Amino acid sequence: MPKSENMVVEIGPGLGDLTEKLLEKREVTAFEIDKDLCEVLREKFPNLNLKCGDVLDVWQENLVDEKYDLIANLPYYIATNIILKALKDKNAKNILVLIQKEVADKFSAKAGDKNYSSLAILSQSIAKVKKLFDIPPGAFVPAPKVTSSVILFEKFEDSYNEEFAKFLKTAFANPRKTLKKNLSAKYKDFEPQKYSLASNIRPHQVDKDTFFQLFSDLR
């Protein structure tokens, strides 16, 4: 659990196995989309601040009006979207979540890794990202078809730069093409050699600090 005194936000508490442990430590606000599970949770945890409905429908600029840590077993199909929203949310300070290993690897990847992408650069530009451990399918009932991972984001900036995010999207538009080919679609005068980069370098081979420099110069 992150070392802070922030309230906890849990998304998709289900039957409340994790919720029970969280309530022993902190004040918890939980968002559950299933109405039947909401009834179970209300009866089981009278001290839980429960929001019944789709969290994505109510998540505007900030999910809640105070500093919080997001701690959750996230549904795999919305995990990336949820993490990006929390990274952008200035009130979210720490994110400790269980997600699909493949997605965790993308967020924690380093330059040169085959799965290094804009997700890694964007998240690591505002947070210390640590993949803590993997969990095999057999640890769950029913067992999923994939391995899961627990990953921690400790934010040192409130939010990420939207323009930088758009820049990274351009840079990684086609990961198999060279960085020059991708960026030249928008920045006609971009020359990798000016930044001591090989003309055939690909996006996944460029480190975060260099992307910051490129963004600062080209915009």
C-alpha positions, -999 to 999 in steps of 0.1 A, spaced: 0 0 0 14 35 -9 28 54 21 4 83 24 -27 94 44 -48 100 13 -82 85 9 -84 54 -12 -105 50 -44 -113 15 -55 -128 7 -89 -147 -25 -94 -147 -39 -58 -168 -69 -67 -177 -88 -35 -153 -67 -15 -124 -90 -7 -99 -62 -13 -123 -36 1 -124 -52 35 -86 -50 38 -85 -14 26 -112 -3 51 -89 -15 79 -64 11 69 -81 41 52 -113 58 42 -125 42 10 -147 54 -19 -156 26 -42 -172 27 -77 -192 -5 -87 -211 -8 -120 -231 -39 -111 -263 -30 -92 -266 -64 -75 -231 -62 -62 -238 -27 -49 -266 -42 -27 -242 -68 -14 -215 -42 -7 -239 -18 11 -250 -45 34 -215 -59 40 -197 -25 45 -219 2 60 -188 25 64 -180 23 27 -186 54 6 -201 35 -24 -209 50 -58 -231 27 -79 -226 32 -116 -200 34 -143 -169 53 -131 -162 65 -166 -195 83 -167 -187 104 -137 -149 109 -141 -144 144 -154 -112 163 -147 -111 149 -112 -127 117 -100 -131 130 -64 -126 164 -48 -96 155 -26 -62 138 -29 -65 100 -33 -47 68 -40 -62 45 -66 -59 9 -54 -78 -17 -73 -80 -50 -92 -89 -34 -125 -110 -51 -152 -86 -59 -180 -107 -43 -207 -106 -8 -192 -73 -9 -173 -53 12 -197 -80 39 -199 -84 40 -162 -47 44 -155 -43 72 -181 -73 90 -165 -57 87 -131 -23 99 -144 -41 129 -158 -62 135 -126 -44 160 -105 -60 146 -73 -47 111 -79 -13 108 -62 -5 71 -63 -19 42 -84 -15 6 -72 -33 -18 -94 -35 -54 -106 -37 -55 -144 -28 -78 -172 9 -85 -173 12 -75 -210 -2 -40 -201 20 -37 -170 50 -45 -192 41 -16 -216 38 9 -188 71 -1 -171 92 -7 -203 125 11 -209 140 24 -241 151 -4 -263 125 -29 -250 103 -42 -278 71 -31 -259 85 4 -251 59 28 -263 42 62 -257 25 46 -226 58 41 -209 71 75 -218 40 94 -208 36 76 -175 73 78 -166 74 115 -174 52 122 -143 55 91 -121 80 65 -108 67 33 -123 75 -1 -107 61 -34 -117 61 -52 -83 53 -89 -91 34 -112 -114 5 -134 -105 -2 -167 -124 -37 -175 -137 -41 -203 -111 -42 -178 -83 -77 -168 -93 -110 -185 -94 -121 -187 -121 -86 -186 -136 -81 -160 -164 -62 -169 -196 -34 -145 -189 -8 -137 -163 -15 -107 -141 9 -81 -126 8 -56 -97 21 -22 -107 27 9 -88 28 45 -101 41 71 -76 34 105 -92 59 133 -88 39 156 -111 2 164 -109 -6 156 -145 9 150 -179 11 175 -208 -17 169 -234 4 183 -262 33 160 -253 8 131 -254 -2 141 -289 34 144 -299 42 109 -287 12 96 -306 27 110 -338 61 96 -330 47 61 -324 21 63 -352 38 33 -369 63 17 -345 78 -4 -373 88 28 -393 117 50 -384 112 80 -360 121 103 -389 93 88 -411 67 91 -383 76 127 -372 81 140 -407 43 135 -413 38 166 -391 73 181 -387 87 184 -422 121 197 -412 129 170 -386 164 156 -390 175 129 -365 212 137 -370 206 171 -354 200 153 -321 228 128 -326 203 101 -336 208 76 -364 187 83 -395 171 48 -392 164 49 -355 130 36 -345 107 52 -318 112 24 -293 150 30 -293 147 66 -281 148 75 -244 123 96 -225 147 126 -221 154 128 -259 116 127 -266 113 157 -242 140 176 -261 124 168 -295 90 179 -282 104 212 -268 123 220 -301 98 209 -327 66 224 -312 
